[in-house]
Amino acid sequence: MQPDLIEVVRQALLTGLVVLAPALVVGFAVATCVGLVQAATGIHEPLVGLVPRLVAMAVVLLFTLPWMLERLVDLMRATVAVP
């Protein structure tokens, strides 16, 4: 019983990491670019850094949502199917 539970938790953590990776990578890339622009121009307003990051992550989530749901549903089916 214990090894099955460990395997399910491992799969859940791995799936969560894979599902969230696209949004996190895009958020990091946009934050880096905006940070460089802010450093170059001398504008240090927090809202200028936050809004582009949120918009970029929302767009990525919008486009990857079907894939994310498919991965999560597959995980749930595999978890429920375990005897």
C-alpha positions as a Markdown table, in Angstrom:
| # | Residue | x | y | z |
|---|---|---|---|---|
| 1 | Met | 0.0 | 0.0 | 0.0 |
| 2 | Gln | 2.8 | 2.5 | 0.9 |
| 3 | Pro | 4.7 | 2.2 | -2.4 |
| 4 | Asp | 1.5 | 2.9 | -4.4 |
| 5 | Leu | 0.9 | 6.0 | -2.4 |
| 6 | Ile | 4.4 | 7.2 | -2.9 |
| 7 | Glu | 4.1 | 6.6 | -6.6 |
| 8 | Val | 0.8 | 8.5 | -6.8 |
| 9 | Val | 2.3 | 11.5 | -4.9 |
| 10 | Arg | 5.4 | 11.5 | -7.1 |
| 11 | Gln | 3.3 | 11.4 | -10.3 |
| 12 | Ala | 1.1 | 14.3 | -8.9 |
| 13 | Leu | 4.1 | 16.4 | -8.2 |
| 14 | Leu | 5.7 | 15.7 | -11.5 |
| 15 | Thr | 2.5 | 16.5 | -13.4 |
| 16 | Gly | 2.0 | 19.7 | -11.5 |
| 17 | Leu | 5.5 | 20.8 | -12.3 |
| 18 | Val | 5.1 | 20.0 | -16.0 |
| 19 | Val | 1.7 | 21.7 | -16.2 |
| 20 | Leu | 2.9 | 24.9 | -14.6 |
| 21 | Ala | 6.2 | 25.1 | -16.3 |
| 22 | Pro | 5.1 | 27.0 | -19.5 |
| 23 | Ala | 3.5 | 29.8 | -17.5 |
| 24 | Leu | 6.4 | 30.0 | -15.1 |
| 25 | Val | 9.0 | 30.1 | -17.9 |
| 26 | Val | 7.1 | 32.8 | -19.8 |
| 27 | Gly | 6.6 | 34.8 | -16.6 |
| 28 | Phe | 10.4 | 34.6 | -15.8 |
| 29 | Ala | 11.3 | 35.6 | -19.4 |
| 30 | Val | 9.0 | 38.6 | -19.4 |
| 31 | Ala | 10.1 | 39.7 | -15.9 |
| 32 | Thr | 13.7 | 39.5 | -17.0 |
| 33 | Cys | 13.1 | 41.6 | -20.2 |
| 34 | Val | 11.0 | 44.2 | -18.3 |
| 35 | Gly | 13.6 | 44.3 | -15.6 |
| 36 | Leu | 16.3 | 45.1 | -18.2 |
| 37 | Val | 14.2 | 47.8 | -19.8 |
| 38 | Gln | 13.4 | 49.3 | -16.4 |
| 39 | Ala | 17.1 | 49.3 | -15.5 |
| 40 | Ala | 18.1 | 50.9 | -18.8 |
| 41 | Thr | 15.4 | 53.6 | -18.7 |
| 42 | Gly | 15.5 | 54.3 | -15.0 |
| 43 | Ile | 11.8 | 53.6 | -14.5 |
| 44 | His | 11.3 | 51.7 | -11.3 |
| 45 | Glu | 7.6 | 51.6 | -10.9 |
| 46 | Pro | 6.4 | 48.2 | -9.6 |
| 47 | Leu | 3.2 | 48.3 | -11.7 |
| 48 | Val | 5.3 | 48.5 | -14.9 |
| 49 | Gly | 6.9 | 45.2 | -14.1 |
| 50 | Leu | 3.8 | 43.5 | -12.9 |
| 51 | Val | 1.3 | 44.2 | -15.6 |
| 52 | Pro | 3.3 | 42.7 | -18.6 |
| 53 | Arg | 4.1 | 39.6 | -16.6 |
| 54 | Leu | 0.5 | 39.0 | -15.6 |
| 55 | Val | -0.7 | 39.6 | -19.2 |
| 56 | Ala | 1.9 | 37.2 | -20.6 |
| 57 | Met | 1.1 | 34.5 | -18.1 |
| 58 | Ala | -2.6 | 34.9 | -18.7 |
| 59 | Val | -2.1 | 34.5 | -22.5 |
| 60 | Val | 0.0 | 31.4 | -22.0 |
| 61 | Leu | -2.5 | 29.9 | -19.6 |
| 62 | Leu | -5.3 | 30.6 | -22.1 |
| 63 | Phe | -3.5 | 28.8 | -24.9 |
| 64 | Thr | -2.2 | 25.9 | -22.8 |
| 65 | Leu | -5.4 | 25.3 | -20.7 |
| 66 | Pro | -6.7 | 22.5 | -22.9 |
| 67 | Trp | -3.3 | 20.7 | -22.7 |
| 68 | Met | -3.2 | 21.3 | -18.9 |
| 69 | Leu | -6.6 | 19.9 | -18.3 |
| 70 | Glu | -5.9 | 16.9 | -20.5 |
| 71 | Arg | -2.7 | 16.2 | -18.4 |
| 72 | Leu | -4.6 | 16.6 | -15.1 |
| 73 | Val | -7.5 | 14.4 | -16.2 |
| 74 | Asp | -5.1 | 11.7 | -17.3 |
| 75 | Leu | -3.5 | 11.9 | -13.8 |
| 76 | Met | -6.8 | 11.6 | -12.1 |
| 77 | Arg | -7.8 | 8.7 | -14.3 |
| 78 | Ala | -4.5 | 6.9 | -13.5 |
| 79 | Thr | -5.0 | 7.6 | -9.8 |
| 80 | Val | -8.5 | 6.3 | -9.7 |
| 81 | Ala | -7.6 | 3.3 | -11.7 |
| 82 | Val | -5.0 | 2.1 | -9.2 |
| 83 | Pro | -6.5 | -0.9 | -7.4 |
